[in-house]
Amino acid sequence: MSRAQNYINGKWVDGSLGTLDMVNPSYDTKAGEIARSGKEDVDAAVKSARAAFEGEWGKTDAATRGKLLYNAAQLLEKHVDELADLESKDTGKPMKQARTDAKLIARYFEFYAGAADKLHGDSIPFMNGYTVYSQRVPLGVTGHIIPWNYPLQMTGRTLAPALAAGNATVFKPAEDACLAVVRAFELIAEAGFPAGAVNLVTGLGEEAGAALANHPGTDHMAFTGSPEVGKLVMKNSADHIRPVLLELGGKSPQVVFTDADLDAAMPVIVNAIIQNAGQTCSAGSRLVIQKEIHDKVVDELIKRFNNIKVGPADTDPDIGPIINKKQLERVEQFVARAEEEGAAILAQAQKPAGKGYFFPPTLMGRVNNDSFIAQNEVFGPVLTVIPFEDEADAIRIANDVEYGLIAAVWTRNNGRAHRVSNAINAGQVYINGYGAGGGVELPFGGMKKSGFGREKGFEALYDVTAVKTVIVNHG
């Protein structure tokens, strides 16, 4: 078990409110404990980060920051198996998925280690007698609140660029999945960062999360989660006049035209909805199929859904459990409501016996795009099938939701591929593919209700820095 403590100012300390039990969703059994933190813990973490930014960490040059991130990357990579085991027990991910996530946190630190000393400014032509240049400077203290679906990945995704840019950080993971994150912070602490550069507080969202989101001592907030909580984070940030990065989910379409390579598309379409039990902001949850091939595609999907293996994470199935009982009931209610509105279950994998929080992958037809299940994020392994007439109709359906995070276009026609991808309102659009093994290098973020700001790639560094312009009058 990982330790049930916070990491503040370079030390492991108990939470002021005691501890919280962690649950293994595969078996509904205790997996470990974490610190339960409140306002005073968050305040100590923020003050620690501020002191570090104004002290030793703030004076650390970019090349040294990169070396420290690389040290962390090596330590994380060395402990991939241990991290994957904790992630699997904590979230219910099959081991092959948990191992991928454990590798990716190391990759994030490796990528941003290399980027730390390459965040350049510009020389700006100006009037005679002046030399003008710009710099990219850190914002100061950055707060980070992540959800429970990809704790290891998101730790790397949000923490590494903030540190590479020179910010001091306060990190709050979701209370449902912390064990692997706490162990990752133990390894990051070994990398040699000065006290206060990296701080971890665990606990309930309404206690520790709310305290961090509303703390006046941070200069930037990054939040991934529901639109409802995202609005609160943004309102709190407005009170303190600080920038925010919000990633608030999606209702992502996969648009399949008659000329698509179905042999290539089918396994990708299935994986895009069952990966992580469908608990993925970028899940391909709306399958938008041209009418001429609708029945053929559905018949093939029925065969595949009926053969999906569902089970406890340690049996390494195709799909594991939902994170907790509350989320399981939410998914069940979505499907029940869809049936009440006229949708039909076309296929459903077999649900295993046992006490785990399992929901079998479900394929639903007779779905209108204006229905509740087509417009709202289920966050479970439920794929809705929606037919379309022509290219214009496909674009209309793809865009006819409040979200705009990710999309895919399946076609062999290059002109159509570019026309449709350009017309779809989403932060990422794939052509003849979906997802990219974590896509560390690829800027990621949403449009519309999916949020704003960009993570991943070099763009993430711009979100946690400001441009300072220096004007020198030398006559």
C-alpha positions as CSV (number, residue, x, y, z in Angstrom):
1,M,0.0,0.0,0.0
2,S,1.1,3.6,-0.7
3,R,1.5,5.9,2.3
4,A,-1.6,7.8,3.5
5,Q,0.1,11.2,3.7
6,N,0.4,14.5,1.9
7,Y,3.6,15.8,0.4
8,I,4.1,19.4,1.4
9,N,7.3,21.5,1.5
10,G,9.5,18.5,0.8
11,K,8.0,16.4,3.7
12,W,5.4,13.6,4.0
13,V,2.8,14.8,6.5
14,D,-0.6,13.5,7.8
15,G,-3.8,15.1,6.6
16,S,-5.6,17.3,9.1
17,L,-8.9,15.4,8.8
18,G,-7.6,11.8,9.1
19,T,-7.7,9.2,6.3
20,L,-10.0,7.9,3.6
21,D,-10.3,4.3,2.5
22,M,-9.6,3.5,-1.2
23,V,-11.7,0.8,-2.8
24,N,-10.7,-1.8,-5.4
25,P,-13.7,-1.6,-7.9
26,S,-13.0,-5.1,-9.2
27,Y,-14.0,-6.7,-5.9
28,D,-15.5,-3.9,-3.8
29,T,-12.7,-4.4,-1.2
30,K,-10.3,-2.0,0.5
31,A,-7.3,-1.2,-1.6
32,G,-5.5,1.2,0.8
33,E,-5.8,4.6,2.5
34,I,-5.0,8.2,1.6
35,A,-4.8,11.4,3.6
36,R,-8.0,13.3,4.1
37,S,-7.1,17.0,3.7
38,G,-8.9,20.2,4.4
39,K,-8.3,24.0,4.1
40,E,-5.3,24.1,6.4
41,D,-3.5,21.4,4.4
42,V,-4.2,23.2,1.1
43,D,-3.1,26.5,2.6
44,A,0.2,25.0,3.8
45,A,0.8,23.5,0.3
46,V,0.1,26.8,-1.5
47,K,2.3,28.7,0.9
48,S,5.1,26.1,0.4
49,A,4.8,26.5,-3.3
50,R,4.9,30.3,-3.1
51,A,8.0,30.2,-1.0
52,A,9.7,27.8,-3.4
53,F,8.8,30.0,-6.4
54,E,10.1,33.1,-4.7
55,G,13.2,31.2,-3.4
56,E,15.3,28.3,-4.7
57,W,13.0,26.9,-7.3
58,G,12.3,30.2,-8.8
59,K,16.1,30.7,-9.2
60,T,16.6,27.3,-10.9
61,D,17.7,27.7,-14.5
62,A,15.9,25.9,-17.3
63,A,18.6,23.3,-18.0
64,T,18.6,22.2,-14.4
65,R,14.8,22.0,-14.4
66,G,15.0,19.7,-17.4
67,K,17.6,17.5,-15.6
68,L,15.3,17.2,-12.6
69,L,12.3,16.2,-14.8
70,Y,14.5,13.7,-16.6
71,N,15.6,12.2,-13.2
72,A,11.9,11.8,-12.4
73,A,11.2,10.2,-15.7
74,Q,13.9,7.6,-15.2
75,L,12.6,6.8,-11.7
76,L,9.1,6.5,-12.9
77,E,10.1,4.3,-15.8
78,K,12.1,2.0,-13.5
79,H,8.9,1.4,-11.4
80,V,6.4,0.9,-14.2
81,D,5.3,-2.5,-13.0
82,E,4.7,-1.3,-9.4
83,L,2.8,1.8,-10.6
84,A,0.7,-0.3,-13.0
85,D,-0.2,-2.7,-10.3
86,L,-1.4,0.1,-8.0
87,E,-3.3,1.8,-10.9
88,S,-5.0,-1.4,-11.8
89,K,-6.2,-2.1,-8.2
90,D,-7.1,1.6,-7.7
91,T,-9.2,2.1,-10.9
92,G,-10.1,-1.4,-12.1
93,K,-8.1,-1.0,-15.3
94,P,-6.9,-4.3,-16.9
95,M,-3.2,-4.6,-16.4
96,K,-2.3,-4.0,-20.0
97,Q,-4.1,-0.6,-19.9
98,A,-2.6,0.3,-16.5
99,R,0.9,-0.6,-17.8
100,T,0.4,1.8,-20.7
101,D,-0.6,4.6,-18.3
102,A,2.4,3.9,-16.1
103,K,4.7,4.2,-19.1
104,L,3.0,7.4,-20.2
105,I,3.6,9.3,-16.9
106,A,7.3,8.6,-17.4
107,R,7.1,9.7,-21.1
108,Y,5.4,13.0,-20.1
109,F,8.3,13.8,-17.7
110,E,10.8,12.8,-20.4
111,F,9.2,15.0,-23.1
112,Y,9.0,18.1,-20.9
113,A,12.5,17.5,-19.6
114,G,13.7,18.1,-23.1
115,A,11.4,21.1,-23.6
116,A,12.4,23.0,-20.5
117,D,15.3,24.9,-22.0
118,K,13.7,25.3,-25.4
119,L,10.9,27.7,-24.4
120,H,12.2,30.7,-26.3
121,G,11.0,34.3,-26.7
122,D,11.3,36.6,-29.7
123,S,13.3,39.5,-30.9
124,I,10.9,42.2,-32.1
125,P,11.8,44.8,-34.7
126,F,11.1,48.4,-33.4
127,M,12.2,52.0,-33.8
128,N,15.8,52.9,-34.2
129,G,17.6,53.2,-30.8
130,Y,15.6,50.4,-29.2
131,T,16.1,46.7,-28.8
132,V,12.9,44.8,-27.9
133,Y,12.6,41.2,-27.0
134,S,9.9,38.9,-25.3
135,Q,10.3,36.2,-22.8
136,R,8.1,33.3,-21.7
137,V,8.0,33.5,-17.9
138,P,6.3,31.1,-15.4
139,L,3.0,32.3,-13.9
140,G,4.0,31.4,-10.3
141,V,2.0,28.8,-8.3
142,T,-0.2,26.5,-10.4
143,G,-3.0,24.4,-8.9
144,H,-4.0,21.1,-10.5
145,I,-7.1,19.1,-9.9
146,I,-7.5,15.8,-11.9
147,P,-10.3,13.1,-12.1
148,W,-10.1,9.4,-11.3
149,N,-10.1,7.9,-14.8
150,Y,-6.4,8.3,-15.8
151,P,-4.6,9.4,-12.6
152,L,-1.1,8.4,-13.7
153,Q,-1.4,9.8,-17.2
154,M,-2.9,13.1,-16.0
155,T,-0.3,13.5,-13.3
156,G,2.3,13.6,-16.0
157,R,0.2,15.6,-18.4
158,T,-0.5,18.5,-16.1
159,L,2.4,18.5,-13.7
160,A,5.4,18.0,-16.0
161,P,4.8,21.1,-18.2
162,A,4.1,23.3,-15.3
163,L,7.4,22.3,-13.7
164,A,9.3,22.5,-16.9
165,A,8.2,26.1,-17.3
166,G,9.4,27.0,-13.8
167,N,6.1,27.1,-11.8
168,A,5.7,25.7,-8.3
169,T,2.8,23.3,-8.1
170,V,0.0,22.1,-5.8
171,F,-1.6,18.9,-7.0
172,K,-4.9,17.4,-5.9
173,P,-6.0,14.0,-7.4
174,A,-9.5,12.6,-7.2
175,E,-10.4,10.8,-4.0
176,D,-11.4,7.6,-5.9
177,A,-8.0,6.9,-7.3
178,C,-4.9,8.1,-5.5
179,L,-2.7,5.1,-4.7
180,A,-0.6,5.1,-7.9
181,V,-0.4,8.9,-7.8
182,V,1.0,8.9,-4.2
183,R,3.6,6.4,-5.2
184,A,4.5,8.5,-8.2
185,F,5.0,11.5,-6.0
186,E,7.3,9.5,-3.8
187,L,9.4,8.8,-6.9
188,I,9.2,12.4,-8.1
189,A,10.4,13.5,-4.7
190,E,13.5,11.3,-5.1
191,A,14.4,13.2,-8.3
192,G,15.8,16.2,-6.3
193,F,13.3,19.0,-6.7
194,P,13.7,21.7,-4.1
195,A,11.2,21.7,-1.2
196,G,7.9,23.3,-2.2
197,A,8.3,22.9,-6.0
198,V,6.0,19.9,-5.9
199,N,3.2,19.5,-3.4
200,L,0.5,16.9,-3.1
201,V,-2.8,17.1,-1.1
202,T,-5.3,14.2,-1.2
203,G,-8.9,14.1,0.0
204,L,-12.5,14.8,-0.9
205,G,-13.4,17.1,-3.7
206,E,-15.8,19.2,-1.6
207,E,-13.0,19.6,1.0
208,A,-9.5,19.6,-0.4
209,G,-10.5,20.2,-4.0
210,A,-12.8,23.2,-3.2
211,A,-10.1,24.7,-0.9
212,L,-7.6,24.6,-3.7
213,A,-9.9,25.9,-6.4
214,N,-10.9,28.8,-4.2
215,H,-7.4,29.6,-2.7
216,P,-6.3,33.1,-3.5
217,G,-2.6,32.2,-3.5
218,T,-2.5,30.3,-6.9
219,D,-1.8,32.0,-10.2
220,H,-3.3,29.4,-12.5
221,M,-5.8,26.5,-12.1
222,A,-5.9,23.4,-14.3
223,F,-9.1,21.3,-13.9
224,T,-10.2,18.1,-15.7
225,G,-13.7,16.9,-14.8
226,S,-17.4,17.6,-15.2
227,P,-18.8,20.8,-16.7
228,E,-20.7,21.4,-13.4
229,V,-17.6,21.5,-11.3
230,G,-15.6,23.2,-14.1
231,K,-18.0,26.1,-13.8
232,L,-17.3,26.4,-10.1
233,V,-13.6,26.4,-10.7
234,M,-13.9,29.1,-13.3
235,K,-16.1,31.2,-11.1
236,N,-13.6,31.0,-8.3
237,S,-10.8,31.9,-10.6
238,A,-12.8,34.9,-11.8
239,D,-13.0,36.1,-8.2
240,H,-9.2,36.0,-8.1
241,I,-8.6,37.1,-11.7
242,R,-6.4,34.2,-12.7
243,P,-6.4,32.1,-15.8
244,V,-7.8,28.5,-15.9
245,L,-7.4,25.5,-18.1
246,L,-10.6,23.4,-18.3
247,E,-11.0,20.0,-19.9
248,L,-14.7,19.1,-19.3
249,G,-15.4,16.0,-21.4
250,G,-16.9,15.2,-24.7
251,K,-19.5,13.4,-26.8
252,S,-17.2,12.4,-29.6
253,P,-18.4,11.2,-33.0
254,Q,-16.8,8.6,-35.2
255,V,-18.1,9.3,-38.7
256,V,-18.0,6.3,-41.1
257,F,-18.6,6.8,-44.8
258,T,-19.5,4.0,-47.3
259,D,-15.9,3.9,-48.7
260,A,-14.3,3.4,-45.3
261,D,-11.9,0.5,-44.7
262,L,-14.2,-1.3,-42.3
263,D,-11.6,-4.0,-41.5
264,A,-9.4,-1.3,-40.1
265,A,-12.2,0.7,-38.5
266,M,-14.1,-2.0,-36.6
267,P,-11.5,-2.8,-33.9
268,V,-10.7,0.9,-33.4
269,I,-14.4,1.8,-33.0
270,V,-14.9,-0.9,-30.4
271,N,-11.8,0.0,-28.5
272,A,-12.6,3.7,-28.5
273,I,-15.7,3.0,-26.4
274,I,-14.6,0.1,-24.1
275,Q,-11.1,1.5,-23.2
276,N,-11.0,2.2,-19.5
277,A,-14.6,1.0,-19.3
278,G,-15.8,3.9,-21.4
279,Q,-14.7,6.3,-18.6
280,T,-12.7,8.5,-21.0
281,C,-13.4,12.1,-21.9
282,S,-12.5,11.4,-25.5
283,A,-14.5,8.1,-25.8
284,G,-15.9,7.6,-29.2
285,S,-19.4,7.3,-27.9
286,R,-21.4,8.4,-31.0
287,L,-21.0,6.2,-34.1
288,V,-22.4,8.2,-37.1
289,I,-22.7,5.7,-40.0
290,Q,-23.8,6.4,-43.6
291,K,-27.1,4.7,-44.2
292,E,-25.9,2.4,-47.0
293,I,-23.6,0.5,-44.7
294,H,-25.5,0.9,-41.5
295,D,-26.8,-2.7,-41.3
296,K,-23.4,-4.2,-42.3
297,V,-21.6,-2.2,-39.7
298,V,-24.1,-3.0,-36.9
299,D,-24.1,-6.7,-37.7
300,E,-20.3,-6.7,-37.3
301,L,-20.4,-4.7,-34.1
302,I,-23.0,-7.0,-32.6
303,K,-20.6,-9.9,-33.1
304,R,-17.7,-8.0,-31.5
305,F,-19.7,-6.7,-28.5
306,N,-21.0,-10.2,-27.8
307,N,-17.4,-11.4,-27.6
308,I,-15.9,-8.7,-25.3
309,K,-14.5,-10.2,-22.1
310,V,-15.5,-8.3,-19.0
311,G,-13.9,-9.1,-15.6
312,P,-11.8,-8.1,-12.7
313,A,-8.7,-6.1,-13.6
314,D,-6.3,-8.8,-12.4
315,T,-7.7,-11.3,-14.9
316,D,-6.6,-8.9,-17.7
317,P,-9.9,-8.8,-19.5
318,D,-10.8,-6.6,-22.4
319,I,-12.7,-4.3,-20.0
320,G,-12.7,-3.9,-16.2
321,P,-15.2,-2.4,-13.8
322,I,-16.7,1.1,-13.4
323,I,-14.9,3.1,-10.8
324,N,-17.6,3.0,-8.1
325,K,-21.2,2.2,-7.3
326,K,-22.4,5.7,-7.8
327,Q,-21.0,5.9,-11.3
328,L,-22.3,2.4,-12.1
329,E,-25.8,3.4,-11.2
330,R,-25.4,6.5,-13.4
331,V,-24.5,4.5,-16.4
332,E,-27.4,2.1,-15.8
333,Q,-29.8,5.1,-15.6
334,F,-28.6,6.4,-18.9
335,V,-29.4,3.2,-20.7
336,A,-32.7,2.8,-19.0
337,R,-33.7,6.3,-20.0
338,A,-32.6,5.7,-23.6
339,E,-34.8,2.7,-23.8
340,E,-37.7,4.7,-22.4
341,E,-37.1,7.2,-25.2
342,G,-37.3,4.5,-27.9
343,A,-33.7,3.4,-28.3
344,A,-32.9,-0.4,-28.4
345,I,-30.1,-2.5,-27.0
346,L,-28.6,-4.2,-30.0
347,A,-25.9,-6.1,-28.2
348,Q,-24.5,-6.4,-24.7
349,A,-21.5,-8.3,-23.5
350,Q,-21.8,-10.8,-20.6
351,K,-21.6,-9.3,-17.1
352,P,-19.4,-11.4,-14.8
353,A,-20.5,-12.6,-11.4
354,G,-19.1,-11.1,-8.3
355,K,-19.2,-7.9,-6.2
356,G,-17.3,-5.6,-8.6
357,Y,-18.9,-2.6,-10.2
358,F,-19.3,-4.1,-13.7
359,F,-21.3,-2.7,-16.6
360,P,-21.2,-4.7,-19.8
361,P,-20.3,-2.9,-23.0
362,T,-23.6,-2.0,-24.7
363,L,-24.5,-1.2,-28.3
364,M,-27.6,0.9,-28.8
365,G,-29.6,1.6,-32.0
366,R,-32.7,3.6,-32.9
367,V,-31.0,6.6,-31.3
368,N,-31.9,10.2,-32.4
369,N,-29.1,12.7,-32.1
370,D,-31.3,15.0,-30.0
371,S,-32.0,12.3,-27.4
372,F,-30.6,12.5,-23.9
373,I,-28.1,9.7,-24.4
374,A,-26.8,11.2,-27.6
375,Q,-26.3,14.7,-26.1
376,N,-24.9,13.9,-22.7
377,E,-21.7,12.2,-21.6
378,V,-22.4,8.7,-20.2
379,F,-18.8,8.0,-19.0
380,G,-19.4,4.3,-19.5
381,P,-19.1,1.7,-22.2
382,V,-22.2,2.6,-24.2
383,L,-22.0,3.2,-27.9
384,T,-24.9,4.8,-29.8
385,V,-25.4,4.2,-33.5
386,I,-26.8,7.2,-35.5
387,P,-27.3,6.9,-39.3
388,F,-26.7,9.8,-41.8
389,E,-27.6,10.6,-45.4
390,D,-24.7,12.5,-46.9
391,E,-21.7,14.5,-46.1
392,A,-23.6,17.6,-45.0
393,D,-25.9,15.5,-42.8
394,A,-22.8,13.8,-41.2
395,I,-21.3,17.2,-40.4
396,R,-24.5,18.5,-39.0
397,I,-24.9,15.5,-36.7
398,A,-21.3,15.5,-35.6
399,N,-21.5,19.1,-34.6
400,D,-25.0,19.0,-33.1
401,V,-23.9,18.6,-29.4
402,E,-22.6,21.0,-26.8
403,Y,-19.2,19.3,-26.7
404,G,-16.3,19.5,-29.0
405,L,-13.3,17.5,-27.8
406,I,-12.4,14.8,-30.3
407,A,-13.7,13.2,-33.5
408,A,-12.8,10.7,-36.2
409,V,-13.6,10.5,-40.0
410,W,-13.4,7.2,-41.7
411,T,-13.1,7.4,-45.5
412,R,-10.7,6.6,-48.4
413,N,-11.6,9.9,-50.1
414,N,-8.9,12.4,-49.3
415,G,-10.9,15.4,-50.3
416,R,-13.8,14.3,-48.1
417,A,-11.5,13.5,-45.3
418,H,-10.2,17.1,-45.2
419,R,-13.5,18.8,-45.9
420,V,-15.3,17.0,-43.1
421,S,-12.4,17.2,-40.5
422,N,-12.2,20.9,-41.2
423,A,-15.9,21.3,-40.7
424,I,-16.2,19.4,-37.4
425,N,-15.8,21.5,-34.3
426,A,-13.4,19.6,-32.1
427,G,-10.0,20.1,-30.6
428,Q,-8.6,17.0,-32.2
429,V,-9.9,15.2,-35.4
430,Y,-8.5,11.9,-36.5
431,I,-8.7,10.6,-40.1
432,N,-8.9,6.8,-40.4
433,G,-7.8,6.4,-36.8
434,Y,-8.8,7.3,-33.2
435,G,-6.5,8.0,-30.3
436,A,-2.7,7.8,-30.5
437,G,-1.3,5.9,-27.6
438,G,-1.5,8.8,-25.2
439,G,-0.3,11.4,-27.8
440,V,2.1,13.2,-25.5
441,E,3.3,15.4,-28.3
442,L,-0.1,16.2,-29.7
443,P,-1.9,19.4,-28.3
444,F,-5.1,18.3,-26.7
445,G,-8.2,20.3,-25.5
446,G,-11.7,21.1,-26.3
447,M,-14.1,23.6,-27.9
448,K,-17.6,24.6,-26.8
449,K,-18.6,22.8,-23.5
450,S,-15.5,20.6,-23.6
451,G,-13.5,23.5,-22.2
452,F,-10.6,25.6,-23.3
453,G,-6.8,25.7,-23.1
454,R,-4.4,23.1,-24.4
455,E,-2.5,20.3,-22.7
456,K,0.1,18.0,-24.2
457,G,2.8,18.9,-26.7
458,F,4.6,22.3,-26.7
459,E,1.3,24.1,-26.5
460,A,0.9,23.1,-22.8
461,L,3.9,25.2,-22.0
462,Y,2.2,28.3,-23.3
463,D,-0.8,27.8,-21.0
464,V,1.3,27.9,-17.9
465,T,3.5,30.9,-18.9
466,A,3.0,34.5,-19.7
467,V,4.7,36.7,-22.3
468,K,6.9,39.5,-20.8
469,T,8.1,42.2,-23.2
470,V,11.4,44.0,-22.5
471,I,12.0,47.4,-24.3
472,V,15.5,48.7,-24.1
473,N,16.1,52.4,-25.0
474,H,19.9,52.6,-25.8
475,G,19.8,55.7,-28.0
